[in-house]
Every structure is written in C-alpha cells, then in structure tokens.
Amino acid sequence: MPTFQGTFTIAGADDWVGRELCVSDWLDLDQDAVTRFGELTGHHHWLHLDPARAAADGPYGGTIAQGFLMMDFILYFMEQTGLRPADAPFTLNYGLDKVRFLKPVPVGAGFRLRDRIGLMKVEARDDGRSLMTTSHTMEVDGIDGPVVYAEWLALWVPETAT
C-alpha cells in the first residue's frame, strides 16, 4: 500500500507546498457500494442503482457512481496513505473549494480508482491550528485522464491545541 514518504508535521508543512505528496493504492468499487451509498443518502436515481435500466436507457452503458460518493473517498484515501501530520491527533473538515466531476465514473467488474494527493497551501492560525488545502485528482483504471478533481480544506489541530 503506498504511503506518504517522509515526516509530515504541521510545523514543517510549508516545505511540502506545491508538491505531490503521494498516490494512493487502487480501490475496488462495486455496484453494492454505490447502491448502499444511494440508499443511505436517499439518492435513488436509476442511473446509479439500476444496472439493467442504466444499460438499456442510460448513455454510459451501465450505472455510474454518484459524485458525492467520489468526494467521500477523499477521506478514505487520506487515511489509506497515512497522510496525516505526525503532530495532529485529528482534523476538522473545513470544506471544499474547486470541485469538478470531469467524467462519469462507470461501475462494474474491475472498476477501481485512486487518488493523486498534493499540498497546495498552508495557512497558520493564531491558535496553532493550520488550514491546509490539498488537491485530489482521482483516476479510474482504463479511463484516460482524471475523472474528479477537488481541493479539500482541512483544519489540522496540533496536540498542544487539544
């Protein structure tokens, strides 16, 4: 499993700005996960949940993953890669800036995606916390180019501020 190489701390985060920090491992995603997300969020559209109808009536040859499901994978990929400052016991989700769903993400056998994570900006706060903006470029195996691009804002809280 790919992980961040080096020591990443809040105090030293500025040294990593403008660099790709890591590339996640591949994540397999199947129809069951897409269906469970749709049921959990109340998003029951057939383009996501009904493979037979999506294949017959949809423009993509089958179901596609929900855009907001793709956004939730940001947290998964951050945890999977171990990309957490060593001196931060937790983070608070601060929001998203630019988000683009560049291509539909088809669901089916062999579907897998990964994330290229970069550090764009670090803003130190008076209370010792840091607002970090990371870029996330998600790609699907077998599709040329990115399928999702997002800039995530996370407020990292150092141990001294807890």
N, C-alpha and C positions, 0 to 999 in steps of 0.2 A: 504494500500500500504506500503510495507516495506521501511524504510528509514534508513539512517545511524544514529546510536545512539551515541550521544556524540557531542563534538565540535571539528571539524576538521579545523585546520588552517595550513597555510604554515609553520609558526614558530614551531608548535607542531607536524608536520607530522612525524618526526623521531620516535615519540612514537608509531606509528601505523605500522611501517615496520615489515613485516613478519606475519601480521595478516589478516584474512579475515575481510573485512570492513563491508560487507553486502551481502545479497542475494536479488536480485530484485524480484518483483512480476512477475507472469506469463504474457506473451504477446501472444495474439492470432494472428496468421498469416495465411492468406488465399491465395488462388490462385490469387486473384485480386492484392494483394500487390506484389507478385512475378512477375506477368505479367507486372505491372506498372514499377517495377524496371528494368526488361528486356528491356522494350520499352525505358525508359529514358536513359539507358546506351548503347543501341544498341546491346545488347546480346540477340539474338532472337532464341537461340537453343531450339528445340522441347522438350528436356529433362526438361526444365524449364517452357515452355509456352504452351505446347500442351498436356493436360491431357489425351486425348483419345490415341494419339500416344505413349505417355510415358507409359501408362498402357499396350498397346499392344506390343510395341517393346522395351521398356526400362527394365533394370534389377531391378528396385526398385518398380514396381507395380503402378507407377504414377510419377508425377512430383516431382522434388526436388528443394529446394531453392538454389539460387546462393551463392557461398562462399563470394563474396564481399558484398552481401546484409547482410549476417551474420555479417561481420565486421562493417558495418554501425550501427548495433544495439548496439555496444559498447557505442556510444554517447547517444543513446536513454536510455539505462539502467543507465548510469551515471546521466542523468537528472532525470529519474524516481525515483531514490533512493535519490536524493538530495545530492549526493556525490560530493561536491564542497567545497573547503576551504572557510570558512566564510570571510576571508580577501582577497579573489581573485575575482575581478569583471569579469574576463574572463580567458580563457586558449587558448593556441595555440597548434594545433595538431603538434606534433614533429615527429610522425611516429610510426612504429610497429617494434618490434623485432621478436621474435618467433611467428609464426602463423601456426597452424595446423588445417586442416579440417579432423577430425578424423573419422567421419561417415557421410554418406549422410543424409540430413535433408528432410524428406518427407513432402509434402504439402497435406493438406486435412482437412476434417471436424475434429474439435477438436485438430488441431495442435497448440501447444503452446510451448514457450521456455522461459527460464530465465537465469540469469547470476549470478555467484558467483564471487564477486569482492574482490581482495586482493591487498594490497600495498606491492610491492617488494623492491622498492629502492627510495630514495630521494637524489638528488644532488643539493646542493645550488649553485647558481650562484652569481657572484660579484655584479650584478645589482639588487639583491633582489628576482629575479625570482628563481623558483625551477623546476627542471626537475624530474617529478615523473613517475615511472614505475608501472603500475597496471597490475595485471593478471586478465584475464577474462576466466572463464570456463563456457561455455554455455551448457545447457542440455535441452533435449526435453522430455516432459511428455510422458512416456511409452517406452522410449529407455534407456537401461542400459548404464551408463557411459556418459562422456562428448561427445558432437558432435563437438565442436570447442574449441580450446584453443588459446589465443592470449595474448601477452604482449604489452600494449599500452604505448607510451611515450607522456606525455603531459607537456607542459611548462606553469606552473601556474604563473600568473602575479599579484603581490600584488597591492593594491590600491596605495601605495606610488610610484610605478613604472609607473603609467599611466599618 
